[in-house]
Amino acid sequence: MRKILIIGAGHAGLHLAHGLLTEGYDVTVITGQSSMEIRTGRASISQFTLPTALNYERGHNLDFWSALSPQIRDQRVHLYPGADRPVLSFAGRTGKDNDYMVSVDRRVKMADWLEYFEDRGGKVVIHGVTVTDLDYFSRMFDLIIVAVGHGELGQLFDRDESRFSGARPRSIAQAYIYDVWPEDGADENIGWAASAAEAGNIGFLPILSQEGPCHAMFMVDKRGGPMDAWPDRPGPEEQLRRMKDLTRQYTPEYFERIKDAVLIDGKNSALIEDLTPQVRNPVGTLPSGGKVLGMADVVVTMDPYVGQSWNNSTRCAKAYLESIIEHGDREFDEEFLVRTFDRFWEFGLHNQLWSEMNSTMWDAGDLPPHFYELIDGAQKFPEVADRWIQGWDYPPDYGEWLLDPEKALAYLAEVRARHGA
């Protein structure tokens, strides 16, 4: 039985660990936190589990929360072009055939998955890990996968500028809140996302938290931008007050929904974080010359506004699992490690292009000209709006129309012709 070690009990690592366990591998997970410490810790940046990823989870019996979580079947997008131009908005369906996405507090999801992994017979070690430790472990395991990228372990993986155009540091603030007003006549379980040319981005979605269903509101802006209002790291209540002020100024439709909101608790329901999107080389070299494979956020860190972190994690875990199974009993050499990452990157590249377009577009302060045509089409034709929203589930589709001005305008012409417009 081949022995595989996964460092880190995050979304990608645990998804892969469960898949490998099902396939009969001897799997050990090392993590610096117990499940109880995860449950009682501070919140992390909220992420979506999009329809395809949710189905992958169900395939591994890992969807524990759909019956309890708000089921998000519709999304509304608001674009604030600035310069006194009117707000632009459209709404679309999250998935086909009434599919939906959910958002689950990472503390709930990772703690449950970690406990379930151990219940199924997986080995869990609660301990910090150094590079020296990995050198020792490399003699005990057939393959080591690093699924945690901070600190010393993250330094094993150099930045890969050939896959990423350049660093754009982001400032992030998030709050879990109650007492959110629904939009008139609308289901309260609708995801909202806004981009403001004069500021940054806001996401607003129903979520299952430690305290039950609530809403998560998060703001993402370039470092030093108008929504980077946290250099003094205020306390949770003051943070929420400033978030309300920013929505009143830049996204007034959002302020009307959260003007009476309160934190779900006074301690662990708010966070402030800095993050720099980047892509790293997936193979790390240990002092002894041994090789380890990085996965998901360790090697592909994305702007959180595009909501693709768990999408990436799930697709990465799926690609790695398939690659490991197909490799059989052969040695996990460097060629295998590179090929395994490239298998995921066939999807991740398109995700990265979508993320970079969002970052560069709003850092520049305006929409590309063809976007105004696309937004007009999304407002008039539900199929355009649905395709836009459903692209979050499968970003490679954006390369077939949204990211290319000529393809976008040709697609709009086809839609208009079908509707006689």
TORFI-483699 format. One record per residue (C-alpha): residue in three letters; chain; x, y, z. Coordinates in steps of 0.02 Angstrom, whole numbers, padded with zeros to 5 digits. Example, Ala and Ser with C-alpha at 12.3 -4.5 7.8 and 13.67 -1.06 7.14 Angstrom:
# residues 2
 type mol     xx     yy     zz
  Ala   A  00615 -00225  00390
  Ser   A  00684 -00053  00357
This chain:
# residues 421
 type mol     xx     yy     zz
  Met   A  00000  00000  00000
  Arg   A  00076  00166 -00053
  Lys   A  00100  00294  00086
  Ile   A  00055  00475  00053
  Leu   A  00079  00622  00171
  Ile   A -00024  00781  00156
  Ile   A  00033  00935  00251
  Gly   A -00114  01045  00297
  Ala   A -00298  01016  00335
  Gly   A -00371  01143  00216
  His   A -00500  01125  00079
  Ala   A -00385  01050 -00054
  Gly   A -00284  00939  00061
  Leu   A -00433  00860  00148
  His   A -00530  00836 -00014
  Leu   A -00380  00743 -00086
  Ala   A -00352  00646  00075
  His   A -00529  00578  00073
  Gly   A -00516  00530 -00110
  Leu   A -00352  00438 -00083
  Leu   A -00421  00349  00069
  Thr   A -00568  00287 -00033
  Glu   A -00447  00219 -00163
  Gly   A -00352  00117 -00033
  Tyr   A -00198  00225 -00004
  Asp   A -00114  00241  00166
  Val   A -00144  00427  00199
  Thr   A -00079  00537  00339
  Val   A -00129  00718  00366
  Ile   A -00020  00831  00473
  Thr   A -00100  00993  00531
  Gly   A -00056  01125  00658
  Gln   A -00234  01133  00727
  Ser   A -00354  01006  00797
  Ser   A -00534  01004  00738
  Met   A -00587  01091  00899
  Glu   A -00457  01228  00873
  Ile   A -00520  01252  00695
  Arg   A -00701  01264  00755
  Thr   A -00663  01393  00889
  Gly   A -00539  01498  00790
  Arg   A -00564  01657  00691
  Ala   A -00659  01660  00527
  Ser   A -00569  01643  00360
  Ile   A -00610  01723  00193
  Ser   A -00777  01651  00138
  Gln   A -00785  01550 -00022
  Phe   A -00918  01473 -00132
  Thr   A -00944  01290 -00167
  Leu   A -01006  01305 -00345
  Pro   A -01120  01175 -00427
  Thr   A -00986  01066 -00508
  Ala   A -00876  01069 -00354
  Leu   A -01027  01026 -00247
  Asn   A -01062  00874 -00356
  Tyr   A -00880  00819 -00337
  Glu   A -00900  00831 -00149
  Arg   A -01058  00725 -00157
  Gly   A -00961  00595 -00256
  His   A -00846  00575 -00105
  Asn   A -00988  00587  00024
  Leu   A -00920  00755  00082
  Asp   A -01074  00865  00061
  Phe   A -01135  00873  00241
  Trp   A -01219  01043  00238
  Ser   A -01331  01071  00086
  Ala   A -01489  01035  00184
  Leu   A -01439  01164  00315
  Ser   A -01355  01297  00208
  Pro   A -01439  01438  00113
  Gln   A -01451  01374 -00066
  Ile   A -01397  01511 -00186
  Arg   A -01484  01488 -00353
  Asp   A -01473  01667 -00416
  Gln   A -01337  01800 -00423
  Arg   A -01350  01987 -00447
  Val   A -01204  02089 -00512
  His   A -01189  02278 -00490
  Leu   A -01060  02382 -00582
  Tyr   A -01027  02561 -00531
  Pro   A -00933  02645 -00675
  Gly   A -00903  02807 -00580
  Ala   A -00895  02984 -00651
  Asp   A -01081  03005 -00607
  Arg   A -01130  02868 -00730
  Pro   A -01280  02762 -00675
  Val   A -01258  02593 -00592
  Leu   A -01269  02443 -00707
  Ser   A -01342  02279 -00646
  Phe   A -01404  02111 -00705
  Ala   A -01455  01946 -00627
  Gly   A -01424  01767 -00681
  Arg   A -01447  01587 -00629
  Thr   A -01307  01503 -00531
  Gly   A -01323  01339 -00625
  Lys   A -01423  01241 -00750
  Asp   A -01572  01132 -00703
  Asn   A -01599  01228 -00542
  Asp   A -01423  01188 -00478
  Tyr   A -01363  01294 -00335
  Met   A -01207  01338 -00239
  Val   A -01179  01350 -00053
  Ser   A -01057  01441  00058
  Val   A -01004  01359  00221
  Asp   A -00895  01436  00355
  Arg   A -00722  01361  00334
  Arg   A -00717  01322  00521
  Val   A -00870  01211  00504
  Lys   A -00818  01128  00343
  Met   A -00636  01089  00383
  Ala   A -00671  01030  00560
  Asp   A -00807  00911  00499
  Trp   A -00699  00845  00357
  Leu   A -00549  00819  00472
  Glu   A -00652  00722  00600
  Tyr   A -00734  00619  00464
  Phe   A -00563  00578  00388
  Glu   A -00504  00510  00555
  Asp   A -00668  00416  00581
  Arg   A -00640  00330  00414
  Gly   A -00468  00267  00466
  Gly   A -00357  00407  00403
  Lys   A -00209  00456  00511
  Val   A -00206  00633  00583
  Val   A -00056  00709  00670
  Ile   A -00077  00876  00759
  His   A  00093  00959  00748
  Gly   A  00187  01099  00663
  Val   A  00301  01050  00518
  Thr   A  00469  01121  00463
  Val   A  00570  01092  00306
  Thr   A  00687  00984  00409
  Asp   A  00538  00878  00459
  Leu   A  00491  00856  00276
  Asp   A  00668  00796  00239
  Tyr   A  00645  00661  00371
  Phe   A  00470  00616  00312
  Ser   A  00531  00598  00132
  Arg   A  00614  00435  00185
  Met   A  00450  00369  00258
  Phe   A  00322  00414  00125
  Asp   A  00309  00381 -00061
  Leu   A  00238  00555 -00095
  Ile   A  00226  00717  00004
  Ile   A  00098  00849 -00044
  Val   A  00107  01021  00036
  Ala   A -00064  01100  00056
  Val   A -00018  01244  00171
  Gly   A  00082  01388  00102
  His   A  00125  01506  00244
  Gly   A  00290  01522  00335
  Glu   A  00441  01413  00303
  Leu   A  00352  01286  00194
  Gly   A  00289  01418  00075
  Gln   A  00468  01468  00039
  Leu   A  00496  01300 -00044
  Phe   A  00397  01360 -00194
  Asp   A  00470  01502 -00298
  Arg   A  00360  01627 -00388
  Asp   A  00327  01580 -00569
  Glu   A  00313  01744 -00661
  Ser   A  00292  01653 -00827
  Arg   A  00116  01603 -00770
  Phe   A  00067  01767 -00689
  Ser   A  00084  01945 -00752
  Gly   A  00130  02031 -00590
  Ala   A  00092  02054 -00406
  Arg   A -00058  02162 -00359
  Pro   A -00075  02162 -00169
  Arg   A -00254  02161 -00106
  Ser   A -00332  02222  00055
  Ile   A -00478  02118  00122
  Ala   A -00609  02148  00256
  Gln   A -00751  02030  00299
  Ala   A -00893  02022  00425
  Tyr   A -01024  01890  00466
  Ile   A -01187  01981  00500
  Tyr   A -01370  01961  00549
  Asp   A -01519  02075  00514
  Val   A -01496  02096  00328
  Trp   A -01644  02165  00232
  Pro   A -01695  02067  00076
  Glu   A -01717  02162 -00086
  Asp   A -01900  02206 -00114
  Gly   A -01993  02053 -00176
  Ala   A -01836  01947 -00190
  Asp   A -01773  01789 -00107
  Glu   A -01649  01836  00028
  Asn   A -01536  01692 -00026
  Ile   A -01468  01783 -00178
  Gly   A -01282  01814 -00198
  Trp   A -01233  01994 -00233
  Ala   A -01069  02054 -00307
  Ala   A -01018  02232 -00347
  Ser   A -00870  02318 -00427
  Ala   A -00843  02505 -00411
  Ala   A -00722  02595 -00525
  Glu   A -00690  02728 -00393
  Ala   A -00658  02601 -00255
  Gly   A -00649  02411 -00253
  Asn   A -00758  02256 -00248
  Ile   A -00893  02196 -00129
  Gly   A -00963  02021 -00110
  Phe   A -01121  01988 -00013
  Leu   A -01188  01811  00009
  Pro   A -01290  01699  00123
  Ile   A -01180  01577  00219
  Leu   A -01191  01438  00347
  Ser   A -01085  01494  00494
  Gln   A -01044  01420  00663
  Glu   A -01198  01511  00728
  Gly   A -01313  01453  00587
  Pro   A -01367  01543  00427
  Cys   A -01314  01724  00411
  His   A -01234  01837  00280
  Ala   A -01051  01865  00240
  Met   A -00999  02034  00172
  Phe   A -00822  02058  00110
  Met   A -00728  02201  00029
  Val   A -00576  02184 -00082
  Asp   A -00473  02329 -00147
  Lys   A -00297  02362 -00205
  Arg   A -00177  02405 -00066
  Gly   A -00197  02588 -00025
  Gly   A -00364  02602 -00117
  Pro   A -00523  02684 -00049
  Met   A -00585  02519  00025
  Asp   A -00418  02486  00109
  Ala   A -00481  02571  00267
  Trp   A -00398  02457  00392
  Pro   A -00216  02509  00419
  Asp   A -00248  02530  00606
  Arg   A -00330  02358  00617
  Pro   A -00490  02416  00705
  Gly   A -00594  02304  00818
  Pro   A -00744  02209  00746
  Glu   A -00878  02338  00788
  Glu   A -00777  02483  00718
  Gln   A -00736  02379  00564
  Leu   A -00921  02348  00531
  Arg   A -00959  02533  00553
  Arg   A -00827  02578  00423
  Met   A -00891  02444  00305
  Lys   A -01064  02521  00315
  Asp   A -00992  02693  00279
  Leu   A -00901  02626  00126
  Thr   A -01058  02543  00058
  Arg   A -01157  02703  00086
  Gln   A -01028  02799 -00015
  Tyr   A -00989  02677 -00157
  Thr   A -01128  02546 -00168
  Pro   A -01287  02623 -00096
  Glu   A -01397  02475 -00146
  Tyr   A -01292  02369 -00029
  Phe   A -01303  02494  00112
  Glu   A -01492  02485  00108
  Arg   A -01481  02300  00143
  Ile   A -01350  02306  00282
  Lys   A -01385  02472  00368
  Asp   A -01460  02383  00520
  Ala   A -01341  02234  00518
  Val   A -01253  02172  00674
  Leu   A -01108  02052  00695
  Ile   A -01158  01872  00734
  Asp   A -01035  01878  00879
  Gly   A -00919  02010  00946
  Lys   A -00757  01913  00936
  Asn   A -00730  01797  00789
  Ser   A -00851  01858  00656
  Ala   A -00740  01989  00573
  Leu   A -00571  01982  00489
  Ile   A -00447  02097  00404
  Glu   A -00313  02022  00293
  Asp   A -00186  02065  00160
  Leu   A -00158  01949  00013
  Thr   A -00052  01955 -00143
  Pro   A -00114  01847 -00288
  Gln   A  00026  01746 -00364
  Val   A  00073  01583 -00449
  Arg   A  00219  01479 -00387
  Asn   A  00318  01335 -00457
  Pro   A  00228  01177 -00399
  Val   A  00382  01075 -00355
  Gly   A  00484  01113 -00200
  Thr   A  00658  01046 -00169
  Leu   A  00710  00991  00005
  Pro   A  00888  01014  00072
  Ser   A  00921  00829  00039
  Gly   A  00866  00848 -00141
  Gly   A  00697  00765 -00115
  Lys   A  00544  00837 -00202
  Val   A  00374  00887 -00135
  Leu   A  00218  00941 -00230
  Gly   A  00121  01098 -00186
  Met   A -00064  01110 -00219
  Ala   A -00206  01235 -00236
  Asp   A -00181  01397 -00135
  Val   A  00000  01351 -00099
  Val   A  00045  01375 -00282
  Val   A -00104  01473 -00352
  Thr   A -00163  01617 -00243
  Met   A -00307  01714 -00320
  Asp   A -00397  01877 -00291
  Pro   A -00534  01824 -00169
  Tyr   A -00665  01933 -00254
  Val   A -00683  01811 -00399
  Gly   A -00735  01674 -00276
  Gln   A -00628  01540 -00356
  Ser   A -00520  01478 -00212
  Trp   A -00626  01326 -00170
  Asn   A -00665  01298 -00353
  Asn   A -00477  01289 -00383
  Ser   A -00452  01180 -00229
  Thr   A -00582  01053 -00283
  Arg   A -00522  01045 -00463
  Cys   A -00342  01029 -00402
  Ala   A -00385  00887 -00283
  Lys   A -00480  00798 -00422
  Ala   A -00336  00816 -00546
  Tyr   A -00206  00757 -00419
  Leu   A -00312  00607 -00367
  Glu   A -00335  00551 -00546
  Ser   A -00151  00574 -00584
  Ile   A -00095  00475 -00431
  Ile   A -00214  00331 -00469
  Glu   A -00160  00322 -00651
  His   A  00024  00323 -00602
  Gly   A  00007  00155 -00517
  Asp   A  00163  00088 -00430
  Arg   A  00290  00194 -00524
  Glu   A  00403  00315 -00434
  Phe   A  00333  00487 -00396
  Asp   A  00478  00578 -00480
  Glu   A  00491  00761 -00529
  Glu   A  00420  00728 -00702
  Phe   A  00264  00656 -00621
  Leu   A  00248  00805 -00503
  Val   A  00259  00932 -00644
  Arg   A  00138  00833 -00753
  Thr   A  00015  00819 -00609
  Phe   A  00012  01007 -00582
  Asp   A -00004  01039 -00768
  Arg   A -00158  00928 -00769
  Phe   A -00240  01046 -00646
  Trp   A -00171  01201 -00733
  Glu   A -00272  01159 -00889
  Phe   A -00419  01222 -00785
  Gly   A -00325  01340 -00669
  Leu   A -00251  01444 -00811
  His   A -00424  01502 -00866
  Asn   A -00469  01538 -00686
  Gln   A -00312  01641 -00670
  Leu   A -00350  01740 -00829
  Trp   A -00523  01781 -00762
  Ser   A -00450  01834 -00595
  Glu   A -00315  01942 -00674
  Met   A -00441  02027 -00789
  Asn   A -00546  02076 -00638
  Ser   A -00397  02144 -00544
  Thr   A -00320  02242 -00687
  Met   A -00487  02307 -00752
  Trp   A -00537  02390 -00590
  Asp   A -00362  02443 -00541
  Ala   A -00365  02539 -00706
  Gly   A -00529  02619 -00652
  Asp   A -00648  02573 -00793
  Leu   A -00726  02434 -00893
  Pro   A -00662  02380 -01064
  Pro   A -00774  02454 -01200
  His   A -00849  02287 -01252
  Phe   A -00908  02258 -01073
  Tyr   A -01040  02392 -01091
  Glu   A -01110  02295 -01238
  Leu   A -01105  02134 -01138
  Ile   A -01193  02212 -00989
  Asp   A -01328  02280 -01103
  Gly   A -01348  02105 -01174
  Ala   A -01357  02028 -01000
  Gln   A -01493  02152 -00951
  Lys   A -01598  02112 -01104
  Phe   A -01568  01926 -01130
  Pro   A -01572  01801 -00985
  Glu   A -01462  01678 -01080
  Val   A -01319  01805 -01081
  Ala   A -01339  01841 -00895
  Asp   A -01348  01656 -00854
  Arg   A -01193  01616 -00956
  Trp   A -01098  01756 -00868
  Ile   A -01146  01694 -00694
  Gln   A -01121  01510 -00736
  Gly   A -00946  01550 -00797
  Trp   A -00896  01565 -00615
  Asp   A -00922  01377 -00606
  Tyr   A -00821  01347 -00765
  Pro   A -00708  01496 -00806
  Pro   A -00634  01416 -00964
  Asp   A -00797  01466 -01049
  Tyr   A -00751  01650 -01026
  Gly   A -00611  01627 -01152
  Glu   A -00743  01583 -01282
  Trp   A -00830  01751 -01269
  Leu   A -00814  01868 -01120
  Leu   A -00625  01894 -01117
  Asp   A -00608  01920 -01305
  Pro   A -00691  02078 -01376
  Glu   A -00717  02006 -01551
  Lys   A -00789  01842 -01486
  Ala   A -00898  01936 -01361
  Leu   A -00975  02048 -01494
  Ala   A -00999  01901 -01612
  Tyr   A -01089  01805 -01474
  Leu   A -01202  01953 -01438
  Ala   A -01244  01968 -01622
  Glu   A -01296  01783 -01624
  Val   A -01407  01807 -01471
  Arg   A -01489  01962 -01543
  Ala   A -01520  01873 -01708
  Arg   A -01602  01726 -01619
  His   A -01720  01846 -01530
  Gly   A -01751  01957 -01682
  Ala   A -01675  02107 -01592
